[in-house]
Amino acid sequence: MPLPPEILRSRLKNEIETCHRQLRHHVEVSDSYLKSFPVTVIVTLLRTPGPIWNGDRLMTRFVHRLHIIITEDYPYEKPIVKWQTPVFHPNIMEAKDGGYVCTKLLERWDFGSTLVTFIKGIEILLAKPNPGNPFGSDSCTRAAEYFSTHRYSPPVIRLSRPSPRLLGDSNDRA
């Protein structure tokens, strides 16, 4: 039995607000009032390294987009996740193949799972492809073959922070 609509809307609204507070990513919703389901949560992962294949070599992309489709059975039923941007990954299908994401977070989805936890899990999955558990698509199989013999070490993004400033002049310090 699904949650009553008011409770589902309240929970989803809280989860989306938590995403805005805790994540550096851009999160938007297809229906910001959450009036009818399914609702699509559009996530743009920013400054998140993930592998792509470009021509004849592996490269890293730092901006990714995925759609998380929430039905009226959420959170009892896991969301449907569809990848939207180029990726070379054994556990994430290319968009043209369906864009499905294979992750233990979805396999183990339960009432206590949240969007924030899932999105943080996607960040880790991008940086650590699992060639031992690929999807059956051609692109995922190729990625699994590649990553079973090549280690993926994405570059680390360092966010620069301004140096602290001291206010006042030296005469103010006694």
OpenMM code with the backbone's topology and positions (N, CA, C; nanometers):
from openmm import Vec3, app, unit

residues = "MET PRO LEU PRO PRO GLU ILE LEU ARG SER ARG LEU LYS ASN GLU ILE GLU THR CYS HIS ARG GLN LEU ARG HIS HIS VAL GLU VAL SER ASP SER TYR LEU LYS SER PHE PRO VAL THR VAL ILE VAL THR LEU LEU ARG THR PRO GLY PRO ILE TRP ASN GLY ASP ARG LEU MET THR ARG PHE VAL HIS ARG LEU HIS ILE ILE ILE THR GLU ASP TYR PRO TYR GLU LYS PRO ILE VAL LYS TRP GLN THR PRO VAL PHE HIS PRO ASN ILE MET GLU ALA LYS ASP GLY GLY TYR VAL CYS THR LYS LEU LEU GLU ARG TRP ASP PHE GLY SER THR LEU VAL THR PHE ILE LYS GLY ILE GLU ILE LEU LEU ALA LYS PRO ASN PRO GLY ASN PRO PHE GLY SER ASP SER CYS THR ARG ALA ALA GLU TYR PHE SER THR HIS ARG TYR SER PRO PRO VAL ILE ARG LEU SER ARG PRO SER PRO ARG LEU LEU GLY ASP SER ASN ASP ARG ALA".split()
positions = [
    Vec3(0.0849, -0.1177, 0.0000),
    Vec3(0.0000, 0.0000, 0.0000),
    Vec3(0.0900, 0.1248, 0.0000),
    Vec3(0.0674, 0.2171, -0.0929),
    Vec3(0.1520, 0.3374, -0.0985),
    Vec3(0.1219, 0.4332, 0.0162),
    Vec3(0.2129, 0.5266, 0.0340),
    Vec3(0.1912, 0.6319, 0.1345),
    Vec3(0.0732, 0.7181, 0.0920),
    Vec3(0.0020, 0.7768, 0.1868),
    Vec3(-0.1005, 0.8749, 0.1499),
    Vec3(-0.0327, 0.9889, 0.0715),
    Vec3(-0.1009, 1.0428, -0.0288),
    Vec3(-0.0396, 1.1437, -0.1154),
    Vec3(0.0224, 1.2623, -0.0411),
    Vec3(-0.0421, 1.3103, 0.0657),
    Vec3(0.0134, 1.4260, 0.1387),
    Vec3(0.1459, 1.3908, 0.2050),
    Vec3(0.1536, 1.2695, 0.2587),
    Vec3(0.2765, 1.2259, 0.3260),
    Vec3(0.3869, 1.2028, 0.2233),
    Vec3(0.3524, 1.1434, 0.1091),
    Vec3(0.4498, 1.1226, 0.0017),
    Vec3(0.5051, 1.2564, -0.0464),
    Vec3(0.4181, 1.3536, -0.0698),
    Vec3(0.4633, 1.4867, -0.1138),
    Vec3(0.5548, 1.5507, -0.0103),
    Vec3(0.5172, 1.5404, 0.1162),
    Vec3(0.5970, 1.5988, 0.2238),
    Vec3(0.7346, 1.5323, 0.2318),
    Vec3(0.7371, 1.4006, 0.2254),
    Vec3(0.8657, 1.3301, 0.2319),
    Vec3(0.9537, 1.3682, 0.1132),
    Vec3(0.8973, 1.3657, -0.0064),
    Vec3(0.9760, 1.3969, -0.1257),
    Vec3(1.0247, 1.5413, -0.1240),
    Vec3(0.9404, 1.6322, -0.0787),
    Vec3(0.9811, 1.7728, -0.0666),
    Vec3(1.0992, 1.7849, 0.0302),
    Vec3(1.0922, 1.7165, 0.1438),
    Vec3(1.2028, 1.7190, 0.2410),
    Vec3(1.3303, 1.6599, 0.1818),
    Vec3(1.3176, 1.5504, 0.1084),
    Vec3(1.4357, 1.4883, 0.0483),
    Vec3(1.4997, 1.5813, -0.0554),
    Vec3(1.4193, 1.6481, -0.1333),
    Vec3(1.4733, 1.7407, -0.2338),
    Vec3(1.5397, 1.8602, -0.1664),
    Vec3(1.4787, 1.9125, -0.0608),
    Vec3(1.5412, 2.0224, 0.0146),
    Vec3(1.6741, 1.9773, 0.0752),
    Vec3(1.6804, 1.8552, 0.1236),
    Vec3(1.8051, 1.8007, 0.1781),
    Vec3(1.9106, 1.7905, 0.0683),
    Vec3(1.8709, 1.7508, -0.0503),
    Vec3(1.9644, 1.7475, -0.1642),
    Vec3(2.0228, 1.8864, -0.1891),
    Vec3(1.9379, 1.9878, -0.1867),
    Vec3(1.9852, 2.1254, -0.2089),
    Vec3(2.0830, 2.1685, -0.1000),
    Vec3(2.0579, 2.1287, 0.0242),
    Vec3(2.1447, 2.1684, 0.1359),
    Vec3(2.2757, 2.0912, 0.1394),
    Vec3(2.2708, 1.9612, 0.1123),
    Vec3(2.3874, 1.8767, 0.1358),
    Vec3(2.4730, 1.8484, 0.0126),
    Vec3(2.4186, 1.8702, -0.1051),
    Vec3(2.4924, 1.8367, -0.2269),
    Vec3(2.5337, 1.9616, -0.3024),
    Vec3(2.6405, 1.9500, -0.3771),
    Vec3(2.6866, 2.0628, -0.4589),
    Vec3(2.6262, 2.0582, -0.5994),
    Vec3(2.5377, 1.9647, -0.6219),
    Vec3(2.4822, 1.9413, -0.7540),
    Vec3(2.3551, 2.0237, -0.7764),
    Vec3(2.3164, 2.0316, -0.9030),
    Vec3(2.1937, 2.1017, -0.9386),
    Vec3(2.0808, 1.9989, -0.9418),
    Vec3(1.9774, 2.0224, -0.8639),
    Vec3(1.8644, 1.9306, -0.8547),
    Vec3(1.7375, 2.0086, -0.8846),
    Vec3(1.6615, 1.9614, -0.9820),
    Vec3(1.5335, 2.0249, -1.0138),
    Vec3(1.4277, 1.9171, -1.0293),
    Vec3(1.3026, 1.9574, -1.0241),
    Vec3(1.1923, 1.8622, -1.0274),
    Vec3(1.0983, 1.8993, -1.1413),
    Vec3(1.0493, 1.7976, -1.2126),
    Vec3(0.9597, 1.8217, -1.3261),
    Vec3(0.8306, 1.8908, -1.2834),
    Vec3(0.7825, 1.8599, -1.1635),
    Vec3(0.6620, 1.9225, -1.1081),
    Vec3(0.6964, 1.9690, -0.9677),
    Vec3(0.7333, 2.0948, -0.9550),
    Vec3(0.7805, 2.1451, -0.8257),
    Vec3(0.6734, 2.1405, -0.7170),
    Vec3(0.5462, 2.1319, -0.7558),
    Vec3(0.4389, 2.1227, -0.6569),
    Vec3(0.4061, 1.9775, -0.6207),
    Vec3(0.4664, 1.8842, -0.6926),
    Vec3(0.4474, 1.7414, -0.6676),
    Vec3(0.2990, 1.7036, -0.6689),
    Vec3(0.2261, 1.7572, -0.7653),
    Vec3(0.0814, 1.7336, -0.7714),
    Vec3(0.0462, 1.5982, -0.8318),
    Vec3(0.1248, 1.5536, -0.9319),
    Vec3(0.0921, 1.4252, -0.9937),
    Vec3(0.2187, 1.3438, -1.0156),
    Vec3(0.2031, 1.2139, -1.0065),
    Vec3(0.3141, 1.1213, -1.0202),
    Vec3(0.2966, 1.0407, -1.1473),
    Vec3(0.4037, 0.9990, -1.2098),
    Vec3(0.5427, 1.0060, -1.1654),
    Vec3(0.6003, 1.1470, -1.1757),
    Vec3(0.6990, 1.1727, -1.0916),
    Vec3(0.7725, 1.2982, -1.0893),
    Vec3(0.9167, 1.2661, -1.1278),
    Vec3(0.9748, 1.3501, -1.2110),
    Vec3(1.1145, 1.3298, -1.2495),
    Vec3(1.2023, 1.4296, -1.1768),
    Vec3(1.3002, 1.3774, -1.1040),
    Vec3(1.4007, 1.4607, -1.0383),
    Vec3(1.5213, 1.4611, -1.1324),
    Vec3(1.5554, 1.5789, -1.1813),
    Vec3(1.6657, 1.5934, -1.2761),
    Vec3(1.7880, 1.6378, -1.1979),
    Vec3(1.8912, 1.5539, -1.1993),
    Vec3(2.0125, 1.5802, -1.1227),
    Vec3(2.1264, 1.6051, -1.2198),
    Vec3(2.1928, 1.7185, -1.2030),
    Vec3(2.3146, 1.7467, -1.2776),
    Vec3(2.4288, 1.7396, -1.1776),
    Vec3(2.5094, 1.6344, -1.1918),
    Vec3(2.6247, 1.6169, -1.1044),
    Vec3(2.7342, 1.7125, -1.1498),
    Vec3(2.7812, 1.7947, -1.0601),
    Vec3(2.8842, 1.8940, -1.0907),
    Vec3(3.0141, 1.8551, -1.0229),
    Vec3(3.1251, 1.8780, -1.0916),
    Vec3(3.2595, 1.8501, -1.0380),
    Vec3(3.2705, 1.7058, -0.9884),
    Vec3(3.2098, 1.6151, -1.0643),
    Vec3(3.2097, 1.4735, -1.0297),
    Vec3(3.2757, 1.3964, -1.1431),
    Vec3(3.3965, 1.3449, -1.1228),
    Vec3(3.4655, 1.2752, -1.2309),
    Vec3(3.4028, 1.1400, -1.2630),
    Vec3(3.3913, 1.1142, -1.3929),
    Vec3(3.3405, 0.9858, -1.4398),
    Vec3(3.3971, 0.9568, -1.5778),
    Vec3(3.4182, 0.8292, -1.6105),
    Vec3(3.4833, 0.7934, -1.7362),
    Vec3(3.3937, 0.8073, -1.8587),
    Vec3(3.4537, 0.8530, -1.9663),
    Vec3(3.3897, 0.8523, -2.0982),
    Vec3(3.4936, 0.8039, -2.1980),
    Vec3(3.4459, 0.7481, -2.3078),
    Vec3(3.5357, 0.7045, -2.4136),
    Vec3(3.5256, 0.8075, -2.5246),
    Vec3(3.6395, 0.8640, -2.5621),
    Vec3(3.6419, 0.9686, -2.6643),
    Vec3(3.7389, 0.9255, -2.7733),
    Vec3(3.6852, 0.8861, -2.8879),
    Vec3(3.7692, 0.8408, -2.9976),
    Vec3(3.8349, 0.7084, -2.9646),
    Vec3(3.9640, 0.7139, -2.9320),
    Vec3(4.0370, 0.5909, -2.9019),
    Vec3(4.0985, 0.5910, -2.7629),
    Vec3(4.0454, 0.6776, -2.6750),
    Vec3(4.1047, 0.6820, -2.5414),
    Vec3(4.0020, 0.7167, -2.4342),
    Vec3(4.0373, 0.6770, -2.3133),
    Vec3(3.9540, 0.7055, -2.1973),
    Vec3(3.9802, 0.8477, -2.1496),
    Vec3(3.8730, 0.9179, -2.1204),
    Vec3(3.8836, 1.0538, -2.0676),
    Vec3(3.7912, 1.0643, -1.9470),
    Vec3(3.7954, 1.1797, -1.8833),
    Vec3(3.7103, 1.2032, -1.7674),
    Vec3(3.6176, 1.3201, -1.7953),
    Vec3(3.4918, 1.3005, -1.7630),
    Vec3(3.3906, 1.4059, -1.7736),
    Vec3(3.3543, 1.4453, -1.6312),
    Vec3(3.3293, 1.5746, -1.6088),
    Vec3(3.3031, 1.6237, -1.4739),
    Vec3(3.1600, 1.6709, -1.4515),
    Vec3(3.0786, 1.6709, -1.5555),
    Vec3(2.9380, 1.7092, -1.5424),
    Vec3(2.8550, 1.5967, -1.6033),
    Vec3(2.7605, 1.5461, -1.5259),
    Vec3(2.6760, 1.4343, -1.5690),
    Vec3(2.5315, 1.4672, -1.5343),
    Vec3(2.4417, 1.4119, -1.6124),
    Vec3(2.2992, 1.4341, -1.5846),
    Vec3(2.2270, 1.2999, -1.5799),
    Vec3(2.1388, 1.2877, -1.4812),
    Vec3(2.0551, 1.1696, -1.4715),
    Vec3(1.9153, 1.2111, -1.4300),
    Vec3(1.8195, 1.1283, -1.4673),
    Vec3(1.6808, 1.1483, -1.4271),
    Vec3(1.6447, 1.0400, -1.3270),
    Vec3(1.5841, 1.0814, -1.2184),
    Vec3(1.5353, 0.9880, -1.1176),
    Vec3(1.3830, 0.9996, -1.1190),
    Vec3(1.3172, 0.8929, -1.1604),
    Vec3(1.1721, 0.8944, -1.1759),
    Vec3(1.1096, 0.8326, -1.0507),
    Vec3(1.0277, 0.9137, -0.9864),
    Vec3(0.9629, 0.8753, -0.8603),
    Vec3(0.8155, 0.8464, -0.8892),
    Vec3(0.7707, 0.7270, -0.8542),
    Vec3(0.6303, 0.6917, -0.8738),
    Vec3(0.5532, 0.7115, -0.7432),
    Vec3(0.4249, 0.6911, -0.7499),
    Vec3(0.3412, 0.7065, -0.6303),
    Vec3(0.3686, 0.5965, -0.5275),
    Vec3(0.4447, 0.4943, -0.5639),
    Vec3(0.4790, 0.3865, -0.4706),
    Vec3(0.6090, 0.4140, -0.3944),
    Vec3(0.6719, 0.5275, -0.4212),
    Vec3(0.7933, 0.5672, -0.3496),
    Vec3(0.7567, 0.5947, -0.2046),
    Vec3(0.8331, 0.5635, -0.1096),
    Vec3(0.9654, 0.5034, -0.1088),
    Vec3(0.9651, 0.3509, -0.0963),
    Vec3(0.8447, 0.2900, -0.0987),
    Vec3(0.8397, 0.1444, -0.0902),
    Vec3(0.9026, 0.0808, -0.2139),
    Vec3(0.8868, 0.1457, -0.3274),
    Vec3(0.9467, 0.0997, -0.4521),
    Vec3(1.0625, 0.1924, -0.4883),
    Vec3(1.1696, 0.1332, -0.5365),
    Vec3(1.2864, 0.2125, -0.5742),
    Vec3(1.2532, 0.3006, -0.6937),
    Vec3(1.3230, 0.4131, -0.7049),
    Vec3(1.3014, 0.4994, -0.8214),
    Vec3(1.3612, 0.4352, -0.9471),
    Vec3(1.3186, 0.4852, -1.0605),
    Vec3(1.3759, 0.4440, -1.1886),
    Vec3(1.4811, 0.5482, -1.2234),
    Vec3(1.6013, 0.5036, -1.2535),
    Vec3(1.7113, 0.5961, -1.2798),
    Vec3(1.7551, 0.5803, -1.4241),
    Vec3(1.7666, 0.6937, -1.4952),
    Vec3(1.8082, 0.6923, -1.6362),
    Vec3(1.9204, 0.7941, -1.6561),
    Vec3(2.0343, 0.7444, -1.7009),
    Vec3(2.1511, 0.8279, -1.7287),
    Vec3(2.1275, 0.9037, -1.8582),
    Vec3(2.1679, 1.0314, -1.8639),
    Vec3(2.1391, 1.1163, -1.9790),
    Vec3(2.2623, 1.1604, -2.0583),
    Vec3(2.3801, 1.1558, -1.9991),
    Vec3(2.5003, 1.2093, -2.0637),
    Vec3(2.5958, 1.0960, -2.1013),
    Vec3(2.6933, 1.1250, -2.1879),
    Vec3(2.7898, 1.0218, -2.2262),
    Vec3(2.8622, 0.9646, -2.1049),
    Vec3(2.8852, 0.8324, -2.1097),
    Vec3(2.9542, 0.7640, -2.0015),
    Vec3(3.0144, 0.6354, -2.0589),
    Vec3(3.1257, 0.5933, -2.0045),
    Vec3(3.1881, 0.4648, -2.0391),
    Vec3(3.2062, 0.3915, -1.9081),
    Vec3(3.1105, 0.3056, -1.8769),
    Vec3(3.1044, 0.2487, -1.7433),
    Vec3(3.0374, 0.1121, -1.7487),
    Vec3(3.0905, 0.0128, -1.6790),
    Vec3(3.0270, -0.1187, -1.6815),
    Vec3(2.8932, -0.1239, -1.6088),
    Vec3(2.8684, -0.0290, -1.5199),
    Vec3(2.7483, -0.0335, -1.4361),
    Vec3(2.6455, 0.0736, -1.4709),
    Vec3(2.6732, 0.1501, -1.5769),
    Vec3(2.5799, 0.2546, -1.6210),
    Vec3(2.5658, 0.2437, -1.7729),
    Vec3(2.4440, 0.2178, -1.8190),
    Vec3(2.4207, 0.2079, -1.9629),
    Vec3(2.4274, 0.3452, -2.0280),
    Vec3(2.4750, 0.3470, -2.1516),
    Vec3(2.4683, 0.4709, -2.2280),
    Vec3(2.3213, 0.5079, -2.2458),
    Vec3(2.2955, 0.6361, -2.2608),
    Vec3(2.1576, 0.6843, -2.2748),
    Vec3(2.0863, 0.6152, -2.3911),
    Vec3(2.1569, 0.5942, -2.5030),
    Vec3(2.0942, 0.5324, -2.6214),
    Vec3(2.0509, 0.3883, -2.5949),
    Vec3(2.1125, 0.3236, -2.4950),
    Vec3(2.0771, 0.1858, -2.4589),
    Vec3(1.9756, 0.1796, -2.3454),
    Vec3(1.9299, 0.2927, -2.2973),
    Vec3(1.8309, 0.2972, -2.1900),
    Vec3(1.8758, 0.3781, -2.0696),
    Vec3(2.0083, 0.3941, -2.0520),
    Vec3(2.0604, 0.4762, -1.9435),
    Vec3(2.0404, 0.4192, -1.8046),
    Vec3(2.0131, 0.2895, -1.7943),
    Vec3(1.9877, 0.2313, -1.6626),
    Vec3(2.1154, 0.2261, -1.5790),
    Vec3(2.0976, 0.2350, -1.4492),
    Vec3(2.2088, 0.2350, -1.3546),
    Vec3(2.1975, 0.1089, -1.2685),
    Vec3(2.3058, 0.0323, -1.2638),
    Vec3(2.3106, -0.0895, -1.1834),
    Vec3(2.3905, -0.0592, -1.0581),
    Vec3(2.3276, -0.0538, -0.9469),
    Vec3(2.3966, -0.0248, -0.8224),
    Vec3(2.3302, -0.0984, -0.7077),
    Vec3(2.4103, -0.1357, -0.6114),
    Vec3(2.3563, -0.2040, -0.4935),
    Vec3(2.2593, -0.1139, -0.4186),
    Vec3(2.2764, 0.0171, -0.4334),
    Vec3(2.1842, 0.1088, -0.3658),
    Vec3(2.0414, 0.0889, -0.4151),
    Vec3(2.0263, 0.0587, -0.5435),
    Vec3(1.8918, 0.0324, -0.5956),
    Vec3(1.8466, -0.1087, -0.5616),
    Vec3(1.9404, -0.2045, -0.5663),
    Vec3(1.9046, -0.3421, -0.5322),
    Vec3(1.8577, -0.3528, -0.3874),
    Vec3(1.9190, -0.2735, -0.3004),
    Vec3(1.8868, -0.2796, -0.1567),
    Vec3(1.7919, -0.1680, -0.1133),
    Vec3(1.7250, -0.1060, -0.2075),
    Vec3(1.6355, 0.0053, -0.1758),
    Vec3(1.5284, -0.0407, -0.0780),
    Vec3(1.5058, 0.0403, 0.0245),
    Vec3(1.3964, 0.0126, 0.1174),
    Vec3(1.3369, 0.1449, 0.1641),
    Vec3(1.2418, 0.1368, 0.2518),
    Vec3(1.1690, 0.2550, 0.2978),
    Vec3(1.2614, 0.3636, 0.3541),
    Vec3(1.3729, 0.3245, 0.4146),
    Vec3(1.4651, 0.4207, 0.4744),
    Vec3(1.5646, 0.4824, 0.3773),
    Vec3(1.5668, 0.4354, 0.2537),
    Vec3(1.6599, 0.4913, 0.1548),
    Vec3(1.6162, 0.6319, 0.1161),
    Vec3(1.7137, 0.7152, 0.0785),
    Vec3(1.6822, 0.8537, 0.0415),
    Vec3(1.7535, 0.8939, -0.0871),
    Vec3(1.7078, 1.0011, -0.1462),
    Vec3(1.7704, 1.0539, -0.2676),
    Vec3(1.9145, 1.0983, -0.2410),
    Vec3(1.9392, 1.1630, -0.1283),
    Vec3(2.0742, 1.2112, -0.0975),
    Vec3(2.1720, 1.0938, -0.0902),
    Vec3(2.1349, 0.9895, -0.0189),
    Vec3(2.2212, 0.8725, -0.0067),
    Vec3(2.2451, 0.8098, -0.1431),
    Vec3(2.1408, 0.8019, -0.2240),
    Vec3(2.1545, 0.7437, -0.3568),
    Vec3(2.2490, 0.8266, -0.4441),
    Vec3(2.2318, 0.9579, -0.4449),
    Vec3(2.3155, 1.0445, -0.5287),
    Vec3(2.4613, 1.0382, -0.4829),
    Vec3(2.4849, 1.0353, -0.3536),
    Vec3(2.6222, 1.0196, -0.3040),
    Vec3(2.6801, 0.8854, -0.3479),
    Vec3(2.5982, 0.7827, -0.3511),
    Vec3(2.6422, 0.6522, -0.3998),
    Vec3(2.6784, 0.6553, -0.5471),
    Vec3(2.6036, 0.7317, -0.6255),
    Vec3(2.6339, 0.7462, -0.7681),
    Vec3(2.7698, 0.8133, -0.7867),
    Vec3(2.8000, 0.9129, -0.7039),
    Vec3(2.9320, 0.9783, -0.7114),
    Vec3(3.0434, 0.8752, -0.6949),
    Vec3(3.0279, 0.7856, -0.5981),
    Vec3(3.1295, 0.6826, -0.5718),
    Vec3(3.1349, 0.5829, -0.6872),
    Vec3(3.0188, 0.5406, -0.7358),
    Vec3(3.0131, 0.4452, -0.8463),
    Vec3(3.0836, 0.4994, -0.9698),
    Vec3(3.0644, 0.6263, -1.0002),
    Vec3(3.1302, 0.6860, -1.1170),
    Vec3(3.2816, 0.6741, -1.1074),
    Vec3(3.3358, 0.7002, -0.9906),
    Vec3(3.4808, 0.6998, -0.9725),
    Vec3(3.5375, 0.5591, -0.9583),
    Vec3(3.4522, 0.4624, -0.9249),
    Vec3(3.5002, 0.3255, -0.9001),
    Vec3(3.4161, 0.2250, -0.9783),
    Vec3(3.4380, 0.2167, -1.1101),
    Vec3(3.3622, 0.1191, -1.1894),
    Vec3(3.3845, -0.0229, -1.1373),
    Vec3(3.2788, -0.1032, -1.1406),
    Vec3(3.2858, -0.2418, -1.0960),
    Vec3(3.2752, -0.3336, -1.2180),
    Vec3(3.3891, -0.3736, -1.2752),
    Vec3(3.3834, -0.4579, -1.3949),
    Vec3(3.3312, -0.5989, -1.3669),
    Vec3(3.3235, -0.6391, -1.2417),
    Vec3(3.2753, -0.7716, -1.2067),
    Vec3(3.1247, -0.7865, -1.2112),
    Vec3(3.0514, -0.6754, -1.2280),
    Vec3(2.9059, -0.6801, -1.2277),
    Vec3(2.8487, -0.5864, -1.3343),
    Vec3(2.8817, -0.6121, -1.4630),
    Vec3(2.8347, -0.5196, -1.5661),
    Vec3(2.6917, -0.5491, -1.6104),
    Vec3(2.6300, -0.4476, -1.6700),
    Vec3(2.5053, -0.4684, -1.7426),
    Vec3(2.5392, -0.5472, -1.8682),
    Vec3(2.4396, -0.6019, -1.9330),
    Vec3(2.4630, -0.6832, -2.0516),
    Vec3(2.4694, -0.6065, -2.1826),
    Vec3(2.4626, -0.4739, -2.1803),
    Vec3(2.4697, -0.3988, -2.3057),
    Vec3(2.6115, -0.4028, -2.3613),
    Vec3(2.6246, -0.3770, -2.4915),
    Vec3(2.7567, -0.3781, -2.5552),
    Vec3(2.8515, -0.2785, -2.4896),
    Vec3(2.8027, -0.1577, -2.4642),
    Vec3(2.8905, -0.0551, -2.4064),
    Vec3(2.9358, -0.0934, -2.2658),
    Vec3(2.8466, -0.1504, -2.1861),
    Vec3(2.8834, -0.1907, -2.0499),
    Vec3(2.9799, -0.3086, -2.0524),
    Vec3(2.9596, -0.4016, -2.1464),
    Vec3(3.0500, -0.5159, -2.1588),
    Vec3(3.1891, -0.4692, -2.2014),
    Vec3(3.1955, -0.3768, -2.2970),
    Vec3(3.3259, -0.3206, -2.3393),
    Vec3(3.3935, -0.2495, -2.2233),
    Vec3(3.3163, -0.1730, -2.1465),
    Vec3(3.3727, -0.1011, -2.0319),
    Vec3(3.4228, -0.2012, -1.9269),
    Vec3(3.3487, -0.3080, -1.9040),
    Vec3(3.3911, -0.4087, -1.8065),
    Vec3(3.5220, -0.4734, -1.8502),
    Vec3(3.5335, -0.5039, -1.9794),
    Vec3(3.6579, -0.5620, -2.0314),
    Vec3(3.7744, -0.4655, -2.0110),
    Vec3(3.7503, -0.3400, -2.0407),
    Vec3(3.8555, -0.2389, -2.0271),
    Vec3(3.8973, -0.2245, -1.8802),
    Vec3(3.7999, -0.2067, -1.7911),
    Vec3(3.8319, -0.1807, -1.6504),
    Vec3(3.8798, -0.3046, -1.5751),
    Vec3(3.8611, -0.4227, -1.6325),
    Vec3(3.9165, -0.5412, -1.5667),
    Vec3(4.0680, -0.5482, -1.5854),
    Vec3(4.1220, -0.4726, -1.6826),
    Vec3(4.2671, -0.4711, -1.7040),
    Vec3(4.3298, -0.3320, -1.6878),
    Vec3(4.2484, -0.2295, -1.6764),
    Vec3(4.2981, -0.0924, -1.6606),
    Vec3(4.2338, -0.0292, -1.5373),
    Vec3(4.3159, 0.0293, -1.4549),
    Vec3(4.2654, 0.0972, -1.3350),
    Vec3(4.2182, 0.2373, -1.3730),
    Vec3(4.1042, 0.2771, -1.3207),
    Vec3(4.0544, 0.4136, -1.3441),
    Vec3(4.0861, 0.4977, -1.2218),
    Vec3(4.1671, 0.5992, -1.2423),
    Vec3(4.2043, 0.6917, -1.1349),
    Vec3(4.1657, 0.8323, -1.1793),
    Vec3(4.0434, 0.8727, -1.1495),
    Vec3(4.0005, 1.0045, -1.1934),
    Vec3(4.0799, 1.1148, -1.1239),
    Vec3(4.0996, 1.2255, -1.1954),
    Vec3(4.1679, 1.3376, -1.1308),
    Vec3(4.0859, 1.3914, -1.0144),
    Vec3(4.1563, 1.4398, -0.9152),
    Vec3(4.0910, 1.4976, -0.7982),
    Vec3(4.0714, 1.6461, -0.8241),
    Vec3(3.9516, 1.6934, -0.8016),
    Vec3(3.9229, 1.8359, -0.8183),
    Vec3(3.9420, 1.9029, -0.6842),
    Vec3(4.0274, 1.9998, -0.6817),
    Vec3(4.0492, 2.0761, -0.5587),
    Vec3(3.9785, 2.2100, -0.5743),
    Vec3(3.8927, 2.2370, -0.4815),
    Vec3(3.8225, 2.3647, -0.4827),
    Vec3(3.9071, 2.4655, -0.4082),
    Vec3(3.9384, 2.5732, -0.4758),
    Vec3(4.0207, 2.6741, -0.4086),
    Vec3(3.9318, 2.7578, -0.3183),
    Vec3(3.9866, 2.7896, -0.2053),
    Vec3(3.9159, 2.8746, -0.1092),
    Vec3(3.9997, 2.9986, -0.0875),
    Vec3(3.9360, 3.1108, -0.0725),
    Vec3(4.0140, 3.2319, -0.0471),
    Vec3(4.0853, 3.2242, 0.0874),
    Vec3(4.2005, 3.2848, 0.0930),
    Vec3(4.2757, 3.2892, 0.2188),
    Vec3(4.2009, 3.3747, 0.3192),
    Vec3(4.2092, 3.3410, 0.4475),
    Vec3(4.1409, 3.4230, 0.5477),
    Vec3(4.2057, 3.5619, 0.5541),
    Vec3(4.1232, 3.6593, 0.5775),
    Vec3(4.1717, 3.7969, 0.5890),
    Vec3(4.1629, 3.8413, 0.7332),
    Vec3(4.2613, 3.9163, 0.7755),
    Vec3(4.2576, 3.9775, 0.9080),
    Vec3(4.2021, 4.1173, 0.8915),
    Vec3(4.1074, 4.1512, 0.9733),
    Vec3(4.0469, 4.2828, 0.9659),
    Vec3(4.1088, 4.3746, 1.0690),
    Vec3(4.1176, 4.4988, 1.0371),
    Vec3(4.1769, 4.5973, 1.1289),
    Vec3(4.3278, 4.6068, 1.1053),
    Vec3(4.3894, 4.7023, 1.1674),
    Vec3(4.5345, 4.7158, 1.1494),
    Vec3(4.6072, 4.6622, 1.2735),
    Vec3(4.7383, 4.6624, 1.2664),
    Vec3(4.8187, 4.6024, 1.3732),
    Vec3(4.8018, 4.6755, 1.5048),
    Vec3(4.7590, 4.8019, 1.5036),
    Vec3(4.7385, 4.8746, 1.6286),
    Vec3(4.6167, 4.8254, 1.7063),
    Vec3(4.5240, 4.7556, 1.6336),
    Vec3(4.4028, 4.7045, 1.6999),
    Vec3(4.4320, 4.5811, 1.7837),
    Vec3(4.5458, 4.5150, 1.7600),
    Vec3(4.5780, 4.3910, 1.8316),
    Vec3(4.6635, 4.4277, 1.9537),
    Vec3(4.6182, 4.3974, 2.0702),
    Vec3(4.6968, 4.4310, 2.1907),
    Vec3(4.7163, 4.3116, 2.2783),
] * unit.nanometer
topology = app.Topology()
chain = topology.addChain("A")
for resn in residues:
    res = topology.addResidue(resn, chain)
    for name in ("N", "CA", "C"):
        topology.addAtom(name, app.Element.getBySymbol(name[0]), res)
